[in-house]
Amino acid sequence: MIRPEDIRFCVAPMMDWTDRHCRYFHRLLARKARLYTEMLTTGAVKHGDRARLMGFNDFEQPVAFQLGGSDPKELALATKIVESQGYIEVNLNVGCPSDRVQNGAFGACLMMRPKLVADCVKAMKDATFLPITVKCRIGVDDQDPEIALFELAENCIAAGVDALFIHARKAWLKGLSPKENRDIPPLDYRIVHKLKKTFPNTPIAINGGLETIQQFKEQLQHVDGVMVGRAAYHNPSLLMEIDAELFNAPRSISDDFEAIDALSPYIKQELLKGERLSNITRHLLGLFAGQAGARLYRQRLTLDATKPNANIDTLFAAVHEVREATQRLQLAHAHKLAETKS
């Protein structure tokens, strides 16, 4: 079972981004957020290296697992495996428009097969005690969202789905790339609000184009939760505000320097295990945005963290660029102020 407050703020599953290092970092910044893995197909769950593909740190909890697939039996089997790994939710991807999912006839393609999605949800529900949720679009190609979204939701709810996450854009399977599908189809928040009114007892979260705390709060007047992707990833300082602004809880991290200090023990531990520094620091490039020295910080991390001898001091050297630039700025300001007074 999922309570509305469980999905009040979620970081969206993002391919190549929300790996275990990213999720650990995000958990440091937002203790109350619900985190999601990258999508993994049923085949990868069944046959892949589970320790590498599915392993996570307990500190990440609550963390949910996103599955891709369209065969009810395979999804049921994969769900049992996900449950055994310790995740708290299984989310079915019915929204990804990439060529890969189109070739496999899952993801956003399933918007056109609502009864199959319901069969998938039921099979997954029957296989586990974990909540089963669905992340979808409002429609694909020439579908009428007033029909497609509501038919999908109705079928999923009848099958026992525990929550719905709606990306408030259509997906165009023909003519737009996955990147274009994240921006070009117009947002329609209104239809998601209407869906919530139609199904008031089903927890529903909205996704797409949300970037500010004020926008989150406005959406929470209409739906149970917001799911945020790129804005959360590229702007970590946004995540630092979530606990206080949306959950009335203390901030865990006060600024970007504290975020680095808090993450450093984890980085040292991972490096001792043989992990490459760049696999972790690539998720930190959004820190210090707009601050003096931020460009040099990003350059140092991008270039130096990939070197074979890169270590925690490589990260500290990049952060030092920001500290030095900030100090220079403060000294210049103090000097100017002294001149004005004299």
Residue pairs with C-beta under 8 A, 6 or more apart in sequence:
1 131
1 162
2 89
2 131
2 133
2 162
2 163
2 203
3 203
4 203
4 224
4 225
5 224
6 34
6 62
6 203
6 225
7 34
7 163
7 165
7 203
7 205
7 224
7 225
7 227
8 32
8 220
8 224
8 225
8 226
8 246
8 247
9 30
9 32
9 33
9 34
9 216
9 225
9 226
9 228
9 242
9 246
9 247
10 33
10 34
10 35
10 36
10 165
10 205
10 225
10 226
10 227
10 228
11 18
11 23
11 26
11 30
11 33
11 34
11 35
11 36
11 227
11 228
11 229
11 232
11 233
11 239
12 18
12 36
12 207
12 227
12 228
12 229
12 232
13 36
13 37
13 38
13 39
13 66
13 91
13 93
13 135
14 38
14 229
14 230
14 233
15 38
15 39
15 96
15 98
16 38
17 38
17 233
17 283
18 26
18 35
18 36
18 37
18 38
18 233
19 37
19 38
20 55
20 56
20 57
20 60
21 270
21 279
21 280
21 283
22 233
22 283
23 35
23 37
23 56
23 60
23 63
24 57
24 59
24 60
24 263
24 266
25 236
25 259
25 263
25 280
25 283
25 284
26 33
26 35
26 232
26 236
26 239
27 33
27 35
27 59
27 60
28 252
28 253
28 259
28 262
28 263
29 236
29 239
29 240
29 242
29 252
29 253
29 259
30 239
30 240
30 242
30 243
30 252
31 243
31 249
31 252
32 242
32 243
32 246
32 247
32 249
33 239
33 242
34 62
34 63
34 64
34 89
35 60
35 62
35 63
35 64
36 63
36 64
36 65
36 66
36 91
37 54
37 56
37 63
37 64
37 65
37 66
37 87
38 66
39 66
39 67
39 68
39 93
39 96
40 48
40 53
40 54
40 65
40 66
40 67
40 68
41 67
41 68
41 69
41 104
41 106
42 67
42 68
42 69
42 71
42 74
42 75
42 77
42 78
43 69
43 74
44 53
45 53
45 54
45 67
45 78
45 81
45 82
46 74
46 77
46 78
46 81
50 81
50 85
54 65
54 81
54 82
54 85
55 85
56 63
56 85
56 86
56 87
57 266
58 86
61 88
62 88
62 89
63 87
63 88
64 87
64 88
64 89
64 90
64 91
64 133
65 82
65 85
65 87
65 89
65 90
65 91
66 90
66 91
66 92
66 93
66 135
67 75
67 78
67 79
67 82
67 90
67 91
67 92
67 93
68 93
68 96
68 101
68 104
68 106
68 107
69 75
69 78
69 92
69 104
69 106
69 120
70 104
70 105
70 106
70 109
70 110
70 113
70 116
70 120
71 120
72 116
72 119
72 120
72 122
72 123
72 124
73 123
75 92
75 120
75 123
75 124
76 123
76 124
76 126
76 127
77 127
79 90
79 124
79 127
79 128
79 130
79 132
80 127
80 128
82 90
82 128
82 130
83 90
83 127
83 128
83 129
83 130
87 130
88 130
88 131
89 130
89 131
89 132
89 133
89 162
90 124
90 128
90 130
90 131
90 132
90 133
91 132
91 133
91 134
91 135
91 165
92 117
92 120
92 121
92 124
92 132
92 133
92 134
92 135
93 101
93 106
93 107
93 135
94 107
94 108
94 110
94 111
94 117
94 134
94 135
94 136
94 137
94 152
95 107
95 108
95 111
95 135
95 136
95 137
95 167
95 171
96 107
96 108
96 178
97 107
97 108
97 137
97 140
97 171
97 172
97 173
97 176
97 178
97 181
98 107
98 178
99 178
101 107
101 108
101 109
102 108
102 109
102 173
108 136
108 137
108 140
108 171
108 173
109 140
109 173
110 116
110 117
110 120
110 136
111 136
111 137
111 139
111 140
111 143
111 148
111 152
111 171
112 140
112 143
112 148
114 148
114 151
114 152
114 154
114 155
114 156
115 155
117 134
117 152
117 155
117 156
118 155
118 156
118 158
118 159
119 159
121 132
121 134
121 156
121 159
121 160
121 161
122 159
122 160
124 132
125 132
125 159
125 160
125 161
131 162
131 163
132 160
132 161
132 162
133 161
133 162
133 163
133 164
133 165
134 152
134 156
134 161
134 163
134 164
134 165
135 164
135 165
135 166
135 167
135 207
135 227
136 149
136 152
136 164
136 165
136 166
136 167
137 149
137 166
137 167
137 169
137 170
137 171
138 145
138 148
138 149
138 166
138 167
138 168
138 169
138 170
138 188
138 191
138 192
139 145
139 148
139 149
139 170
139 171
140 148
140 170
140 171
140 172
140 173
141 170
141 171
141 172
141 173
141 174
143 170
145 170
145 188
145 191
146 191
149 166
149 191
149 195
150 195
150 198
153 164
153 195
153 198
153 199
153 202
154 199
156 164
157 199
157 202
161 202
162 203
163 202
163 203
163 204
163 205
163 224
164 195
164 202
164 203
164 204
164 205
165 204
165 205
165 206
165 207
165 225
165 227
166 192
166 195
166 204
166 205
166 206
166 207
167 207
167 208
168 187
168 188
168 189
168 191
168 192
168 206
168 207
168 208
168 209
169 181
169 182
169 185
169 186
169 187
169 188
169 208
169 209
170 185
171 181
171 185
172 180
172 181
172 184
172 185
176 184
176 185
182 230
187 208
187 209
189 206
189 219
189 222
192 204
192 206
192 222
192 223
193 222
193 223
195 204
196 204
196 222
196 223
196 224
203 224
203 225
204 223
204 224
204 225
205 223
205 224
205 225
205 226
205 227
206 219
206 222
206 223
206 225
206 226
206 227
207 226
207 227
207 228
207 229
210 216
210 219
210 226
210 228
210 231
211 228
211 231
211 235
211 238
212 231
212 238
213 238
213 241
213 245
213 246
216 226
216 228
216 245
216 246
217 245
217 246
219 226
220 226
220 246
228 238
231 238
232 238
232 239
233 283
233 286
234 286
234 289
235 286
235 289
236 256
236 259
236 284
236 286
236 287
237 255
237 256
237 287
237 289
240 251
240 252
240 253
240 254
240 255
240 259
241 251
243 249
243 250
243 251
243 252
244 250
244 251
253 259
253 262
256 287
256 288
256 291
256 322
257 319
257 322
257 323
259 287
260 284
260 287
260 315
260 316
260 319
263 284
264 312
264 315
267 277
267 280
267 281
267 312
267 315
268 312
270 280
271 277
271 311
271 312
276 306
276 310
277 305
277 306
277 310
277 311
277 312
277 314
277 315
278 301
278 305
278 306
278 310
281 301
281 305
281 314
281 315
281 318
282 301
282 305
284 301
284 315
285 298
285 301
285 302
287 297
288 294
288 297
288 319
288 322
291 322
291 325
291 326
292 322
292 325
292 326
292 328
292 329
293 321
293 322
293 323
293 324
293 325
293 326
294 322
296 318
296 321
296 322
296 325
297 318
297 319
297 321
297 322
298 318
300 314
300 317
300 318
300 321
301 314
301 315
301 318
304 310
304 314
304 317
304 318
305 314
305 315
305 318
307 314
